[in-house]
Amino acid sequence: MSHDTPVADCRLRAATDLFTHTWDPVVLAALSTGPHRRHQLRAAIGGVSDKSLTEALRRLLTNGLIERHPQSPPAVEYALTPLGRSLVDGPMAALGQWALDHGDELLAAQPDPGP
């Protein structure tokens, strides 16, 4: 990033936007084990509404992180693209390790929500 490029227009913002939606990284993590049909994703994730899953799948498709594979009988499987795999195996794996290493410290630093 050059000093002439506004921070809001940089590649860093585009990359960090991938983590602004709660379910997007969760869907990517679920797909890291291999292709899944929609109902398999909902079961693997647990707690995600149908609407939230639909929105996450659309965003991930639009960003080129996942792809649809039509199946027979009429069904669709979702799978990571090479770009999605690089995100899961790179930054997401590093963040996951950081959370394991420092998660207790992070939680301890947060104020007690009280009764």
N, C-alpha and C positions, 0 to 999 in steps of 0.2 A: 504494500500500500504506500503510495507516495504521499508527500505532505500536501500536494495539491488536490488530492481526492477527498471529498467530504466523507467523514466517517459513516454517515447514514447511507451512503451509496456503495459501500465497499462489500467485498466478498465475505468478510467476517460477519456482517449483518445478515446476509443471506444464509450463511451457515448456522448462525445462532438462532435464526427464526425457526429452524427445524425443531428446536426444543421448546418453543413457546406454547405449543399445544400439548396438553397433558398426555393424550393417548397416542400421539405419533411415535414417540420412542418405544412405547409399550408394544404397539403393533409391530414395529421393526424387530424388537427383541423376540416376539412370538414367531415371526417369520424366519428368524435366524436358524431355527432347527429344520427348516425346509418349507416347501409350498403347503399352503393350507386353504381349504375352502372357508367361506365366510362363517358357517356355523362352527367349524373347528376353531377359528380365530376367537370367536365369542367365548367358547368353552375354555380355551387355553388362557384367555385374558381374565375372564370373570369380572363382573362389576361394570362392564362397559355397556352403555345403552346402544340399541341398534342405530339410532341417529348419530351418536358420537363415533361409532365404528365406521359408518358410511362417510362421514365428514373426514375422518382420518385417512381412510383408504383413498378418497378423492385427492386430498392434499399430497399424499405420498406418491400417487400415480402422476399427478401434475408436476411434481418435482423430480420425476424420473428415478425414484428410489425403489419402487416396486413395479411389477408388471402383472397383467392379467393373462391367464392361460385358460382359454375355453376348453372344456372337457365334454365328454359324451357319457351319459345322457346330459341334456342341457344343464351345465353347471360351470362354475368358474373357480379356478385356483389362483391364489395370489402368491407371488414369490418375489424375493429380493432381486434387484438388478445388480450388475457389478458395482454400480455407484452406491446402491443401498448396502451391499455387502461390505464395501470399503468403509462406510460410516459405522456400521455395526461392529466390525472387527477392529476398527481404529479408535476414533474418538469415544464411541459409546463404551467400548471395552475399557479404555483408560479411565473414563468417568466412573464406571462401575467399580473398578479396582480402587479408585480414590475414595469412593463412598464406603467400601469395605474397610479401607485403612483409616479413614477419618470421620466416618459417620457418627460415631459416639461423641467425638469432640464437637462436631457440628450441632448435634442435638443438645449437648450440654451447654453450649453457648447461647442457645435460644432462651428467651425469657419464659418462665413458668406461666402457662395460661391461667392458672388459678382455678378455683372451684366453679 
